[in-house]
Amino acid sequence: MSIEIIVVVAVVAALAVVFLRRRTGAKIAILSPRLGLLNLKGDSGREFLTDDKLALAQLFARSEESAGEPPQCDVLFLYCDVLVDGRISGSTASLRELIHRSGASVVVLATDNSSDGFRAAAKNTGIGKANLVMTMHRNGPAFATFYQRLFGQMFGGATMPSAWVKLAPQVPGEDHPDCPAGVFLCERGQITFA
């Protein structure tokens, strides 16, 4: 067999594996995930960031915070205001650009926002794909507790979607007083931590 045919066969096989993973929803394990916290709200975001870092940092191999450029991380907590047109207040970059720059696979908009700008902010631009959570109401200390439990289950082998549904069953009209209110877009799929 010629080298060109071997290369083509190898490329086709690699593409088939990627296609099957996407089709079957295979687990994607992130080894020693890094937590990033990006505060674009100034003083009004500082308290939330401090509380969340205190609650979550011990779960992760490393944590880093920033008030400008997004830190390189696997899980990004973003403290910002989402404007009605989808722009992110405090940044010239779009939400998708911030996600892309961070390299994160899981992104949580971690401050209260109305749902008005979420659709525009989350618009698929071809970059910055992530399991994306957009928070409408943090619900006080329930926010940090929920993410401790969610990430704890993910470190235990559960995928993000299955852990999410277990903690906040998606039943119409059911209230979850121990959870924040938000929207979860599962774009990256079956992510777990190891």
Legacy VTK file of the C-alpha trace (Angstrom):
# vtk DataFile Version 3.0
C-alpha trace
ASCII
DATASET POLYDATA
POINTS 194 float
0.000 0.000 0.000
1.355 3.451 -0.841
1.971 6.053 1.842
-0.746 8.317 0.376
-3.381 5.587 0.724
-2.302 4.845 4.308
-2.580 8.541 5.192
-6.033 8.794 3.589
-7.215 5.659 5.436
-5.897 7.056 8.739
-7.631 10.405 8.193
-10.922 8.716 7.256
-10.698 6.494 10.350
-10.038 9.508 12.599
-12.994 11.391 11.102
-15.216 8.337 11.605
-14.292 8.212 15.299
-15.117 11.927 15.701
-18.424 11.442 13.828
-19.411 8.407 15.906
-18.548 10.168 19.166
-20.800 13.056 18.222
-23.588 10.743 17.098
-23.436 8.408 20.086
-22.854 11.073 22.729
-19.688 9.424 24.030
-18.259 10.823 27.243
-15.609 13.512 26.978
-13.400 13.339 30.079
-11.486 16.478 31.002
-8.411 15.503 33.003
-7.436 17.812 35.899
-9.809 20.591 34.825
-8.820 24.204 35.462
-11.285 26.795 36.801
-11.263 30.324 35.385
-13.160 33.290 36.801
-13.571 36.389 34.622
-15.051 39.485 36.274
-16.278 42.119 33.809
-18.595 43.767 36.374
-15.960 45.452 38.529
-16.838 45.870 42.201
-20.390 44.572 41.746
-19.033 41.222 40.500
-16.200 40.909 43.037
-18.347 39.521 45.892
-19.903 36.844 43.670
-16.490 35.854 42.317
-15.014 35.632 45.818
-17.905 33.485 47.092
-17.790 31.160 44.085
-14.021 30.780 44.184
-14.159 29.907 47.880
-16.831 27.272 47.208
-15.375 25.756 44.029
-11.604 26.225 43.768
-10.750 23.223 45.960
-12.457 20.936 43.428
-10.155 21.959 40.576
-6.492 21.333 39.827
-5.928 25.076 39.433
-7.952 28.283 39.463
-7.189 31.658 37.958
-9.094 34.912 37.903
-9.002 37.935 35.642
-10.703 41.274 35.109
-9.679 41.615 31.455
-8.654 38.747 29.223
-10.276 35.381 29.932
-7.946 32.949 31.708
-7.015 29.710 29.939
-9.302 27.155 31.572
-11.675 24.251 31.130
-14.511 25.725 33.213
-15.139 29.475 32.973
-17.342 31.462 35.357
-18.125 34.790 33.699
-19.383 37.733 35.784
-20.932 40.194 33.342
-24.028 41.982 32.154
-25.555 40.638 28.945
-27.152 43.503 27.029
-30.430 43.089 25.131
-28.555 42.923 21.808
-26.288 40.147 23.154
-23.202 42.286 23.702
-21.223 41.730 26.885
-20.900 44.889 28.947
-17.294 45.601 29.885
-15.834 43.833 26.853
-15.383 44.508 23.162
-15.442 40.742 22.590
-18.615 38.732 22.075
-19.574 35.882 24.376
-18.408 33.356 21.761
-15.057 35.165 21.405
-14.540 35.115 25.185
-15.300 31.394 25.275
-12.930 30.766 22.369
-10.107 32.762 23.989
-10.477 30.864 27.274
-10.593 27.422 25.662
-13.334 26.458 28.139
-15.653 23.510 27.511
-18.042 24.545 30.313
-19.062 28.204 30.688
-21.345 29.663 33.341
-22.617 33.234 33.087
-22.556 33.578 36.849
-24.469 36.799 37.514
-28.156 37.571 37.259
-29.257 38.617 33.793
-32.614 38.833 32.086
-33.182 36.297 29.345
-33.631 39.085 26.780
-30.017 39.113 25.576
-29.238 35.423 25.943
-30.427 34.367 22.498
-28.315 37.016 20.764
-25.275 36.374 23.004
-25.435 32.604 22.493
-25.868 32.812 18.718
-23.621 30.205 17.105
-20.796 31.982 15.280
-18.682 28.902 14.582
-16.313 29.546 17.485
-16.584 29.284 21.233
-18.713 26.164 21.521
-19.273 25.088 25.141
-21.761 23.595 27.544
-23.182 27.011 28.332
-25.240 28.016 31.369
-26.899 31.411 31.426
-28.030 32.489 34.893
-31.216 34.492 35.372
-31.231 34.341 39.189
-28.380 33.083 41.402
-30.768 32.382 44.287
-28.293 33.408 46.984
-26.083 30.647 48.416
-27.969 28.025 46.383
-25.841 29.037 43.380
-22.476 27.919 44.787
-24.001 24.850 46.460
-25.591 23.737 43.190
-22.291 23.984 41.296
-20.401 22.195 44.093
-22.862 19.322 43.759
-22.877 19.400 39.939
-19.090 19.393 39.613
-18.776 16.849 42.441
-20.953 14.445 40.461
-18.932 15.150 37.310
-15.709 14.311 39.182
-17.481 11.112 40.265
-17.981 10.074 36.634
-21.413 11.536 35.842
-21.739 13.567 32.680
-22.810 17.203 32.941
-26.254 16.649 31.363
-27.083 13.651 33.566
-25.861 15.403 36.742
-27.856 18.510 35.808
-31.088 16.556 35.345
-30.532 14.682 38.602
-30.068 17.926 40.565
-32.779 19.892 38.744
-35.245 17.486 37.080
-36.705 19.072 33.984
-40.374 18.796 34.854
-42.612 21.617 33.575
-43.881 23.752 36.433
-41.659 22.084 39.051
-39.948 24.542 41.378
-36.335 24.025 42.482
-35.791 26.285 45.513
-32.297 24.861 46.081
-31.108 25.704 42.540
-30.303 28.874 40.642
-32.623 29.805 37.766
-30.998 29.540 34.368
-30.785 28.035 30.923
-28.397 25.178 30.055
-27.305 24.784 26.422
-25.560 21.427 26.094
-23.412 22.164 23.036
-20.313 20.116 23.913
-22.290 17.147 25.184
-21.384 14.455 27.670
-18.543 16.144 29.568
-17.185 14.596 32.731
-14.124 15.316 34.905
-11.277 13.050 35.942
LINES 1 195
194 0 1 2 3 4 5 6 7 8 9 10 11 12 13 14 15 16 17 18 19 20 21 22 23 24 25 26 27 28 29 30 31 32 33 34 35 36 37 38 39 40 41 42 43 44 45 46 47 48 49 50 51 52 53 54 55 56 57 58 59 60 61 62 63 64 65 66 67 68 69 70 71 72 73 74 75 76 77 78 79 80 81 82 83 84 85 86 87 88 89 90 91 92 93 94 95 96 97 98 99 100 101 102 103 104 105 106 107 108 109 110 111 112 113 114 115 116 117 118 119 120 121 122 123 124 125 126 127 128 129 130 131 132 133 134 135 136 137 138 139 140 141 142 143 144 145 146 147 148 149 150 151 152 153 154 155 156 157 158 159 160 161 162 163 164 165 166 167 168 169 170 171 172 173 174 175 176 177 178 179 180 181 182 183 184 185 186 187 188 189 190 191 192 193
